[in-house]
Amino acid sequence: MPGDAAVQDLSRFVLPRGFRGRSAVYVQFWWIIQSLLFRTSPQICKGWRRFILRCFGAEIGPRVQVRPRVRVTYPWKVRIGAHAWVGDDVEIYSLGPISIGRNAVVSQGSYLCAGTHDHRDPTFPIRGEPIVIEDEAWVAAGCFIGPGVTIGRGAVVGARSVVLSDIPPGMMAAGHPARVLGPRIPAGR
């Protein structure tokens, strides 16, 4: 690298005050409960998982289905609308707020990443940026949804896509990075 200046000096990293939204002890308590009571619950215990998430501040609508192997970093930063589905092995990395709308689906193995760092600053500051998956959208299996992204109402994101910018309502998108392929429902139907 040109010069002697550090490009990245993690010894100078400081977590912003209140970034987690709860104390470090509370966060650890959530992670223990998630490991022992949430992730070990049988598939049929949907109500139990909704209850646990609500106890830790998540806004969970009626009849939401969250599979047991879902991981949620900070549930108090999560909102899931009525009748939404969240599949096994979904990572809800809620460093920023994450909203999943009514009748929306986030399929197995997807990663919702609402946090990032400023790579231009050697102190590598962290920030949370919201993710919004609007009503009736479908994020198919194994997708990465980046910080600050909105998936529009009724949009579909194809399996294994990397979404780094917003997807308009009613559109299908796929790829690395995802690009809009056309409308979800063809004209005239």
PyMOL CGO cylinders between C-alpha atoms (Angstrom):
from pymol import cmd
from pymol.cgo import CYLINDER

trace = [
    CYLINDER, 0.00, 0.00, 0.00, 1.29, 3.49, -0.72, 0.3, 1, 1, 1, 1, 1, 1,
    CYLINDER, 1.29, 3.49, -0.72, 2.65, 5.31, 2.32, 0.3, 1, 1, 1, 1, 1, 1,
    CYLINDER, 2.65, 5.31, 2.32, 2.78, 4.14, 5.90, 0.3, 1, 1, 1, 1, 1, 1,
    CYLINDER, 2.78, 4.14, 5.90, -0.72, 5.18, 6.97, 0.3, 1, 1, 1, 1, 1, 1,
    CYLINDER, -0.72, 5.18, 6.97, -3.00, 2.35, 8.08, 0.3, 1, 1, 1, 1, 1, 1,
    CYLINDER, -3.00, 2.35, 8.08, -5.83, 1.57, 5.71, 0.3, 1, 1, 1, 1, 1, 1,
    CYLINDER, -5.83, 1.57, 5.71, -7.66, -0.26, 8.50, 0.3, 1, 1, 1, 1, 1, 1,
    CYLINDER, -7.66, -0.26, 8.50, -6.78, -0.06, 12.18, 0.3, 1, 1, 1, 1, 1, 1,
    CYLINDER, -6.78, -0.06, 12.18, -9.21, -2.15, 14.20, 0.3, 1, 1, 1, 1, 1, 1,
    CYLINDER, -9.21, -2.15, 14.20, -7.51, -1.20, 17.47, 0.3, 1, 1, 1, 1, 1, 1,
    CYLINDER, -7.51, -1.20, 17.47, -9.26, 2.18, 17.02, 0.3, 1, 1, 1, 1, 1, 1,
    CYLINDER, -9.26, 2.18, 17.02, -12.74, 0.72, 16.41, 0.3, 1, 1, 1, 1, 1, 1,
    CYLINDER, -12.74, 0.72, 16.41, -15.42, 1.93, 18.83, 0.3, 1, 1, 1, 1, 1, 1,
    CYLINDER, -15.42, 1.93, 18.83, -18.96, 0.57, 18.93, 0.3, 1, 1, 1, 1, 1, 1,
    CYLINDER, -18.96, 0.57, 18.93, -21.26, 3.62, 18.92, 0.3, 1, 1, 1, 1, 1, 1,
    CYLINDER, -21.26, 3.62, 18.92, -23.11, 4.25, 22.17, 0.3, 1, 1, 1, 1, 1, 1,
    CYLINDER, -23.11, 4.25, 22.17, -26.51, 2.54, 22.10, 0.3, 1, 1, 1, 1, 1, 1,
    CYLINDER, -26.51, 2.54, 22.10, -25.81, 0.81, 18.77, 0.3, 1, 1, 1, 1, 1, 1,
    CYLINDER, -25.81, 0.81, 18.77, -27.19, -2.55, 19.91, 0.3, 1, 1, 1, 1, 1, 1,
    CYLINDER, -27.19, -2.55, 19.91, -30.35, -0.97, 21.30, 0.3, 1, 1, 1, 1, 1, 1,
    CYLINDER, -30.35, -0.97, 21.30, -29.98, -2.95, 24.53, 0.3, 1, 1, 1, 1, 1, 1,
    CYLINDER, -29.98, -2.95, 24.53, -27.22, -3.57, 27.05, 0.3, 1, 1, 1, 1, 1, 1,
    CYLINDER, -27.22, -3.57, 27.05, -24.47, -6.10, 26.34, 0.3, 1, 1, 1, 1, 1, 1,
    CYLINDER, -24.47, -6.10, 26.34, -25.85, -8.32, 29.12, 0.3, 1, 1, 1, 1, 1, 1,
    CYLINDER, -25.85, -8.32, 29.12, -29.36, -8.24, 27.60, 0.3, 1, 1, 1, 1, 1, 1,
    CYLINDER, -29.36, -8.24, 27.60, -27.92, -9.11, 24.18, 0.3, 1, 1, 1, 1, 1, 1,
    CYLINDER, -27.92, -9.11, 24.18, -26.06, -12.09, 25.66, 0.3, 1, 1, 1, 1, 1, 1,
    CYLINDER, -26.06, -12.09, 25.66, -29.23, -13.21, 27.44, 0.3, 1, 1, 1, 1, 1, 1,
    CYLINDER, -29.23, -13.21, 27.44, -31.13, -13.11, 24.12, 0.3, 1, 1, 1, 1, 1, 1,
    CYLINDER, -31.13, -13.11, 24.12, -28.42, -15.16, 22.40, 0.3, 1, 1, 1, 1, 1, 1,
    CYLINDER, -28.42, -15.16, 22.40, -28.58, -17.80, 25.16, 0.3, 1, 1, 1, 1, 1, 1,
    CYLINDER, -28.58, -17.80, 25.16, -32.39, -18.00, 24.96, 0.3, 1, 1, 1, 1, 1, 1,
    CYLINDER, -32.39, -18.00, 24.96, -32.20, -18.18, 21.16, 0.3, 1, 1, 1, 1, 1, 1,
    CYLINDER, -32.20, -18.18, 21.16, -29.73, -21.09, 21.37, 0.3, 1, 1, 1, 1, 1, 1,
    CYLINDER, -29.73, -21.09, 21.37, -31.48, -23.04, 24.12, 0.3, 1, 1, 1, 1, 1, 1,
    CYLINDER, -31.48, -23.04, 24.12, -35.21, -22.39, 23.65, 0.3, 1, 1, 1, 1, 1, 1,
    CYLINDER, -35.21, -22.39, 23.65, -35.79, -21.00, 20.17, 0.3, 1, 1, 1, 1, 1, 1,
    CYLINDER, -35.79, -21.00, 20.17, -33.51, -23.03, 17.92, 0.3, 1, 1, 1, 1, 1, 1,
    CYLINDER, -33.51, -23.03, 17.92, -34.23, -26.32, 19.69, 0.3, 1, 1, 1, 1, 1, 1,
    CYLINDER, -34.23, -26.32, 19.69, -38.02, -25.99, 19.43, 0.3, 1, 1, 1, 1, 1, 1,
    CYLINDER, -38.02, -25.99, 19.43, -39.87, -28.49, 17.21, 0.3, 1, 1, 1, 1, 1, 1,
    CYLINDER, -39.87, -28.49, 17.21, -41.11, -27.32, 13.81, 0.3, 1, 1, 1, 1, 1, 1,
    CYLINDER, -41.11, -27.32, 13.81, -44.74, -27.27, 14.99, 0.3, 1, 1, 1, 1, 1, 1,
    CYLINDER, -44.74, -27.27, 14.99, -44.02, -24.74, 17.77, 0.3, 1, 1, 1, 1, 1, 1,
    CYLINDER, -44.02, -24.74, 17.77, -44.58, -21.63, 15.64, 0.3, 1, 1, 1, 1, 1, 1,
    CYLINDER, -44.58, -21.63, 15.64, -46.53, -19.90, 18.40, 0.3, 1, 1, 1, 1, 1, 1,
    CYLINDER, -46.53, -19.90, 18.40, -43.70, -20.53, 20.88, 0.3, 1, 1, 1, 1, 1, 1,
    CYLINDER, -43.70, -20.53, 20.88, -41.13, -18.90, 18.59, 0.3, 1, 1, 1, 1, 1, 1,
    CYLINDER, -41.13, -18.90, 18.59, -43.45, -15.92, 17.98, 0.3, 1, 1, 1, 1, 1, 1,
    CYLINDER, -43.45, -15.92, 17.98, -43.84, -15.60, 21.76, 0.3, 1, 1, 1, 1, 1, 1,
    CYLINDER, -43.84, -15.60, 21.76, -40.08, -15.65, 22.40, 0.3, 1, 1, 1, 1, 1, 1,
    CYLINDER, -40.08, -15.65, 22.40, -39.43, -13.05, 19.69, 0.3, 1, 1, 1, 1, 1, 1,
    CYLINDER, -39.43, -13.05, 19.69, -42.17, -10.80, 21.10, 0.3, 1, 1, 1, 1, 1, 1,
    CYLINDER, -42.17, -10.80, 21.10, -40.75, -11.17, 24.62, 0.3, 1, 1, 1, 1, 1, 1,
    CYLINDER, -40.75, -11.17, 24.62, -37.50, -9.70, 23.27, 0.3, 1, 1, 1, 1, 1, 1,
    CYLINDER, -37.50, -9.70, 23.27, -39.18, -6.76, 21.54, 0.3, 1, 1, 1, 1, 1, 1,
    CYLINDER, -39.18, -6.76, 21.54, -39.81, -7.99, 18.00, 0.3, 1, 1, 1, 1, 1, 1,
    CYLINDER, -39.81, -7.99, 18.00, -43.05, -6.87, 16.38, 0.3, 1, 1, 1, 1, 1, 1,
    CYLINDER, -43.05, -6.87, 16.38, -44.57, -10.10, 15.10, 0.3, 1, 1, 1, 1, 1, 1,
    CYLINDER, -44.57, -10.10, 15.10, -47.94, -10.21, 13.35, 0.3, 1, 1, 1, 1, 1, 1,
    CYLINDER, -47.94, -10.21, 13.35, -50.48, -12.99, 13.66, 0.3, 1, 1, 1, 1, 1, 1,
    CYLINDER, -50.48, -12.99, 13.66, -49.88, -16.36, 12.01, 0.3, 1, 1, 1, 1, 1, 1,
    CYLINDER, -49.88, -16.36, 12.01, -46.23, -15.59, 11.21, 0.3, 1, 1, 1, 1, 1, 1,
    CYLINDER, -46.23, -15.59, 11.21, -44.17, -18.71, 10.58, 0.3, 1, 1, 1, 1, 1, 1,
    CYLINDER, -44.17, -18.71, 10.58, -40.57, -18.48, 11.73, 0.3, 1, 1, 1, 1, 1, 1,
    CYLINDER, -40.57, -18.48, 11.73, -38.67, -21.75, 11.42, 0.3, 1, 1, 1, 1, 1, 1,
    CYLINDER, -38.67, -21.75, 11.42, -36.53, -22.90, 14.36, 0.3, 1, 1, 1, 1, 1, 1,
    CYLINDER, -36.53, -22.90, 14.36, -33.15, -22.55, 12.64, 0.3, 1, 1, 1, 1, 1, 1,
    CYLINDER, -33.15, -22.55, 12.64, -33.66, -18.82, 11.94, 0.3, 1, 1, 1, 1, 1, 1,
    CYLINDER, -33.66, -18.82, 11.94, -31.04, -16.62, 13.65, 0.3, 1, 1, 1, 1, 1, 1,
    CYLINDER, -31.04, -16.62, 13.65, -31.91, -13.11, 14.77, 0.3, 1, 1, 1, 1, 1, 1,
    CYLINDER, -31.91, -13.11, 14.77, -29.17, -10.79, 16.02, 0.3, 1, 1, 1, 1, 1, 1,
    CYLINDER, -29.17, -10.79, 16.02, -31.34, -8.15, 17.76, 0.3, 1, 1, 1, 1, 1, 1,
    CYLINDER, -31.34, -8.15, 17.76, -35.07, -9.03, 17.76, 0.3, 1, 1, 1, 1, 1, 1,
    CYLINDER, -35.07, -9.03, 17.76, -36.02, -5.58, 19.08, 0.3, 1, 1, 1, 1, 1, 1,
    CYLINDER, -36.02, -5.58, 19.08, -35.00, -4.22, 15.66, 0.3, 1, 1, 1, 1, 1, 1,
    CYLINDER, -35.00, -4.22, 15.66, -37.24, -6.65, 13.73, 0.3, 1, 1, 1, 1, 1, 1,
    CYLINDER, -37.24, -6.65, 13.73, -40.81, -6.32, 12.47, 0.3, 1, 1, 1, 1, 1, 1,
    CYLINDER, -40.81, -6.32, 12.47, -42.59, -9.18, 10.67, 0.3, 1, 1, 1, 1, 1, 1,
    CYLINDER, -42.59, -9.18, 10.67, -46.11, -8.67, 9.30, 0.3, 1, 1, 1, 1, 1, 1,
    CYLINDER, -46.11, -8.67, 9.30, -49.09, -11.02, 9.46, 0.3, 1, 1, 1, 1, 1, 1,
    CYLINDER, -49.09, -11.02, 9.46, -48.89, -14.37, 7.65, 0.3, 1, 1, 1, 1, 1, 1,
    CYLINDER, -48.89, -14.37, 7.65, -45.22, -13.90, 6.64, 0.3, 1, 1, 1, 1, 1, 1,
    CYLINDER, -45.22, -13.90, 6.64, -42.89, -16.90, 6.41, 0.3, 1, 1, 1, 1, 1, 1,
    CYLINDER, -42.89, -16.90, 6.41, -39.20, -17.03, 7.34, 0.3, 1, 1, 1, 1, 1, 1,
    CYLINDER, -39.20, -17.03, 7.34, -37.44, -20.26, 6.34, 0.3, 1, 1, 1, 1, 1, 1,
    CYLINDER, -37.44, -20.26, 6.34, -34.77, -22.40, 7.98, 0.3, 1, 1, 1, 1, 1, 1,
    CYLINDER, -34.77, -22.40, 7.98, -31.23, -21.06, 8.16, 0.3, 1, 1, 1, 1, 1, 1,
    CYLINDER, -31.23, -21.06, 8.16, -32.28, -17.48, 7.43, 0.3, 1, 1, 1, 1, 1, 1,
    CYLINDER, -32.28, -17.48, 7.43, -29.94, -15.00, 9.10, 0.3, 1, 1, 1, 1, 1, 1,
    CYLINDER, -29.94, -15.00, 9.10, -31.65, -11.79, 10.22, 0.3, 1, 1, 1, 1, 1, 1,
    CYLINDER, -31.65, -11.79, 10.22, -28.54, -9.71, 10.93, 0.3, 1, 1, 1, 1, 1, 1,
    CYLINDER, -28.54, -9.71, 10.93, -30.49, -6.83, 12.43, 0.3, 1, 1, 1, 1, 1, 1,
    CYLINDER, -30.49, -6.83, 12.43, -27.78, -4.30, 13.21, 0.3, 1, 1, 1, 1, 1, 1,
    CYLINDER, -27.78, -4.30, 13.21, -30.25, -1.86, 11.64, 0.3, 1, 1, 1, 1, 1, 1,
    CYLINDER, -30.25, -1.86, 11.64, -34.03, -2.24, 11.51, 0.3, 1, 1, 1, 1, 1, 1,
    CYLINDER, -34.03, -2.24, 11.51, -35.40, -5.07, 9.38, 0.3, 1, 1, 1, 1, 1, 1,
    CYLINDER, -35.40, -5.07, 9.38, -39.02, -5.13, 8.29, 0.3, 1, 1, 1, 1, 1, 1,
    CYLINDER, -39.02, -5.13, 8.29, -40.67, -8.09, 6.57, 0.3, 1, 1, 1, 1, 1, 1,
    CYLINDER, -40.67, -8.09, 6.57, -44.16, -7.26, 5.31, 0.3, 1, 1, 1, 1, 1, 1,
    CYLINDER, -44.16, -7.26, 5.31, -47.47, -9.09, 5.41, 0.3, 1, 1, 1, 1, 1, 1,
    CYLINDER, -47.47, -9.09, 5.41, -47.65, -12.27, 3.34, 0.3, 1, 1, 1, 1, 1, 1,
    CYLINDER, -47.65, -12.27, 3.34, -43.96, -11.93, 2.47, 0.3, 1, 1, 1, 1, 1, 1,
    CYLINDER, -43.96, -11.93, 2.47, -41.62, -14.92, 2.25, 0.3, 1, 1, 1, 1, 1, 1,
    CYLINDER, -41.62, -14.92, 2.25, -37.90, -15.09, 3.03, 0.3, 1, 1, 1, 1, 1, 1,
    CYLINDER, -37.90, -15.09, 3.03, -36.84, -18.55, 1.94, 0.3, 1, 1, 1, 1, 1, 1,
    CYLINDER, -36.84, -18.55, 1.94, -34.28, -20.87, 3.50, 0.3, 1, 1, 1, 1, 1, 1,
    CYLINDER, -34.28, -20.87, 3.50, -30.65, -19.90, 3.69, 0.3, 1, 1, 1, 1, 1, 1,
    CYLINDER, -30.65, -19.90, 3.69, -31.14, -16.21, 2.90, 0.3, 1, 1, 1, 1, 1, 1,
    CYLINDER, -31.14, -16.21, 2.90, -29.08, -13.55, 4.67, 0.3, 1, 1, 1, 1, 1, 1,
    CYLINDER, -29.08, -13.55, 4.67, -30.58, -10.15, 5.52, 0.3, 1, 1, 1, 1, 1, 1,
    CYLINDER, -30.58, -10.15, 5.52, -27.57, -7.95, 6.34, 0.3, 1, 1, 1, 1, 1, 1,
    CYLINDER, -27.57, -7.95, 6.34, -28.61, -4.61, 7.87, 0.3, 1, 1, 1, 1, 1, 1,
    CYLINDER, -28.61, -4.61, 7.87, -25.09, -3.64, 8.95, 0.3, 1, 1, 1, 1, 1, 1,
    CYLINDER, -25.09, -3.64, 8.95, -21.93, -2.41, 7.30, 0.3, 1, 1, 1, 1, 1, 1,
    CYLINDER, -21.93, -2.41, 7.30, -18.69, -0.53, 7.94, 0.3, 1, 1, 1, 1, 1, 1,
    CYLINDER, -18.69, -0.53, 7.94, -17.22, 2.59, 6.37, 0.3, 1, 1, 1, 1, 1, 1,
    CYLINDER, -17.22, 2.59, 6.37, -14.26, 1.10, 4.49, 0.3, 1, 1, 1, 1, 1, 1,
    CYLINDER, -14.26, 1.10, 4.49, -12.83, 4.57, 3.76, 0.3, 1, 1, 1, 1, 1, 1,
    CYLINDER, -12.83, 4.57, 3.76, -12.23, 5.34, 7.45, 0.3, 1, 1, 1, 1, 1, 1,
    CYLINDER, -12.23, 5.34, 7.45, -9.29, 3.49, 9.08, 0.3, 1, 1, 1, 1, 1, 1,
    CYLINDER, -9.29, 3.49, 9.08, -11.28, 3.19, 12.35, 0.3, 1, 1, 1, 1, 1, 1,
    CYLINDER, -11.28, 3.19, 12.35, -13.78, 1.00, 10.41, 0.3, 1, 1, 1, 1, 1, 1,
    CYLINDER, -13.78, 1.00, 10.41, -16.92, 2.56, 11.96, 0.3, 1, 1, 1, 1, 1, 1,
    CYLINDER, -16.92, 2.56, 11.96, -20.02, 0.38, 11.98, 0.3, 1, 1, 1, 1, 1, 1,
    CYLINDER, -20.02, 0.38, 11.98, -23.50, 1.48, 11.04, 0.3, 1, 1, 1, 1, 1, 1,
    CYLINDER, -23.50, 1.48, 11.04, -26.91, -0.10, 10.73, 0.3, 1, 1, 1, 1, 1, 1,
    CYLINDER, -26.91, -0.10, 10.73, -28.99, 0.52, 7.62, 0.3, 1, 1, 1, 1, 1, 1,
    CYLINDER, -28.99, 0.52, 7.62, -32.60, -0.63, 7.32, 0.3, 1, 1, 1, 1, 1, 1,
    CYLINDER, -32.60, -0.63, 7.32, -33.82, -3.45, 5.13, 0.3, 1, 1, 1, 1, 1, 1,
    CYLINDER, -33.82, -3.45, 5.13, -37.46, -3.43, 4.03, 0.3, 1, 1, 1, 1, 1, 1,
    CYLINDER, -37.46, -3.43, 4.03, -39.13, -6.41, 2.41, 0.3, 1, 1, 1, 1, 1, 1,
    CYLINDER, -39.13, -6.41, 2.41, -42.55, -5.11, 1.54, 0.3, 1, 1, 1, 1, 1, 1,
    CYLINDER, -42.55, -5.11, 1.54, -45.87, -6.97, 1.63, 0.3, 1, 1, 1, 1, 1, 1,
    CYLINDER, -45.87, -6.97, 1.63, -46.24, -10.00, -0.66, 0.3, 1, 1, 1, 1, 1, 1,
    CYLINDER, -46.24, -10.00, -0.66, -42.59, -10.02, -1.74, 0.3, 1, 1, 1, 1, 1, 1,
    CYLINDER, -42.59, -10.02, -1.74, -40.69, -13.29, -2.07, 0.3, 1, 1, 1, 1, 1, 1,
    CYLINDER, -40.69, -13.29, -2.07, -36.96, -13.61, -1.43, 0.3, 1, 1, 1, 1, 1, 1,
    CYLINDER, -36.96, -13.61, -1.43, -36.12, -17.07, -2.75, 0.3, 1, 1, 1, 1, 1, 1,
    CYLINDER, -36.12, -17.07, -2.75, -33.57, -19.48, -1.26, 0.3, 1, 1, 1, 1, 1, 1,
    CYLINDER, -33.57, -19.48, -1.26, -30.01, -18.46, -0.52, 0.3, 1, 1, 1, 1, 1, 1,
    CYLINDER, -30.01, -18.46, -0.52, -30.23, -14.74, -1.30, 0.3, 1, 1, 1, 1, 1, 1,
    CYLINDER, -30.23, -14.74, -1.30, -28.10, -11.97, 0.18, 0.3, 1, 1, 1, 1, 1, 1,
    CYLINDER, -28.10, -11.97, 0.18, -29.98, -8.73, 0.85, 0.3, 1, 1, 1, 1, 1, 1,
    CYLINDER, -29.98, -8.73, 0.85, -27.60, -5.87, 1.57, 0.3, 1, 1, 1, 1, 1, 1,
    CYLINDER, -27.60, -5.87, 1.57, -27.87, -2.90, 3.93, 0.3, 1, 1, 1, 1, 1, 1,
    CYLINDER, -27.87, -2.90, 3.93, -30.32, -0.17, 2.97, 0.3, 1, 1, 1, 1, 1, 1,
    CYLINDER, -30.32, -0.17, 2.97, -32.19, -2.29, 0.41, 0.3, 1, 1, 1, 1, 1, 1,
    CYLINDER, -32.19, -2.29, 0.41, -35.96, -2.26, -0.15, 0.3, 1, 1, 1, 1, 1, 1,
    CYLINDER, -35.96, -2.26, -0.15, -37.66, -5.15, -1.94, 0.3, 1, 1, 1, 1, 1, 1,
    CYLINDER, -37.66, -5.15, -1.94, -40.88, -3.66, -3.32, 0.3, 1, 1, 1, 1, 1, 1,
    CYLINDER, -40.88, -3.66, -3.32, -44.38, -4.98, -2.75, 0.3, 1, 1, 1, 1, 1, 1,
    CYLINDER, -44.38, -4.98, -2.75, -44.98, -8.23, -4.62, 0.3, 1, 1, 1, 1, 1, 1,
    CYLINDER, -44.98, -8.23, -4.62, -41.45, -8.39, -6.04, 0.3, 1, 1, 1, 1, 1, 1,
    CYLINDER, -41.45, -8.39, -6.04, -39.60, -11.70, -6.44, 0.3, 1, 1, 1, 1, 1, 1,
    CYLINDER, -39.60, -11.70, -6.44, -35.87, -12.16, -5.95, 0.3, 1, 1, 1, 1, 1, 1,
    CYLINDER, -35.87, -12.16, -5.95, -34.52, -15.31, -7.64, 0.3, 1, 1, 1, 1, 1, 1,
    CYLINDER, -34.52, -15.31, -7.64, -32.59, -17.94, -5.70, 0.3, 1, 1, 1, 1, 1, 1,
    CYLINDER, -32.59, -17.94, -5.70, -28.93, -17.22, -4.86, 0.3, 1, 1, 1, 1, 1, 1,
    CYLINDER, -28.93, -17.22, -4.86, -29.21, -13.56, -5.88, 0.3, 1, 1, 1, 1, 1, 1,
    CYLINDER, -29.21, -13.56, -5.88, -27.14, -10.77, -4.36, 0.3, 1, 1, 1, 1, 1, 1,
    CYLINDER, -27.14, -10.77, -4.36, -29.30, -7.68, -3.88, 0.3, 1, 1, 1, 1, 1, 1,
    CYLINDER, -29.30, -7.68, -3.88, -27.35, -4.46, -3.34, 0.3, 1, 1, 1, 1, 1, 1,
    CYLINDER, -27.35, -4.46, -3.34, -29.98, -1.95, -4.53, 0.3, 1, 1, 1, 1, 1, 1,
    CYLINDER, -29.98, -1.95, -4.53, -33.74, -1.60, -4.36, 0.3, 1, 1, 1, 1, 1, 1,
    CYLINDER, -33.74, -1.60, -4.36, -36.05, -3.87, -6.37, 0.3, 1, 1, 1, 1, 1, 1,
    CYLINDER, -36.05, -3.87, -6.37, -39.20, -2.09, -7.60, 0.3, 1, 1, 1, 1, 1, 1,
    CYLINDER, -39.20, -2.09, -7.60, -42.67, -3.36, -6.66, 0.3, 1, 1, 1, 1, 1, 1,
    CYLINDER, -42.67, -3.36, -6.66, -44.09, -6.19, -8.73, 0.3, 1, 1, 1, 1, 1, 1,
    CYLINDER, -44.09, -6.19, -8.73, -40.85, -7.03, -10.50, 0.3, 1, 1, 1, 1, 1, 1,
    CYLINDER, -40.85, -7.03, -10.50, -38.72, -10.15, -10.76, 0.3, 1, 1, 1, 1, 1, 1,
    CYLINDER, -38.72, -10.15, -10.76, -34.98, -9.80, -10.21, 0.3, 1, 1, 1, 1, 1, 1,
    CYLINDER, -34.98, -9.80, -10.21, -32.05, -12.20, -10.11, 0.3, 1, 1, 1, 1, 1, 1,
    CYLINDER, -32.05, -12.20, -10.11, -28.29, -12.35, -10.44, 0.3, 1, 1, 1, 1, 1, 1,
    CYLINDER, -28.29, -12.35, -10.44, -24.97, -11.20, -8.94, 0.3, 1, 1, 1, 1, 1, 1,
    CYLINDER, -24.97, -11.20, -8.94, -25.72, -8.36, -8.46, 0.3, 1, 1, 1, 1, 1, 1,
    CYLINDER, -25.72, -8.36, -8.46, -29.45, -8.75, -8.95, 0.3, 1, 1, 1, 1, 1, 1,
    CYLINDER, -29.45, -8.75, -8.95, -31.01, -6.95, -11.89, 0.3, 1, 1, 1, 1, 1, 1,
    CYLINDER, -31.01, -6.95, -11.89, -34.65, -6.53, -12.82, 0.3, 1, 1, 1, 1, 1, 1,
    CYLINDER, -34.65, -6.53, -12.82, -35.80, -9.14, -15.35, 0.3, 1, 1, 1, 1, 1, 1,
    CYLINDER, -35.80, -9.14, -15.35, -39.39, -7.99, -15.83, 0.3, 1, 1, 1, 1, 1, 1,
    CYLINDER, -39.39, -7.99, -15.83, -42.77, -8.00, -14.13, 0.3, 1, 1, 1, 1, 1, 1,
    CYLINDER, -42.77, -8.00, -14.13, -43.74, -10.81, -11.76, 0.3, 1, 1, 1, 1, 1, 1,
    CYLINDER, -43.74, -10.81, -11.76, -47.15, -11.10, -13.41, 0.3, 1, 1, 1, 1, 1, 1,
    CYLINDER, -47.15, -11.10, -13.41, -47.04, -10.66, -17.19, 0.3, 1, 1, 1, 1, 1, 1,
    CYLINDER, -47.04, -10.66, -17.19, -49.25, -7.95, -18.72, 0.3, 1, 1, 1, 1, 1, 1,
    CYLINDER, -49.25, -7.95, -18.72, -52.64, -9.14, -19.86, 0.3, 1, 1, 1, 1, 1, 1,
    CYLINDER, -52.64, -9.14, -19.86, -52.97, -11.82, -17.20, 0.3, 1, 1, 1, 1, 1, 1,
]
cmd.load_cgo(trace, "trace")
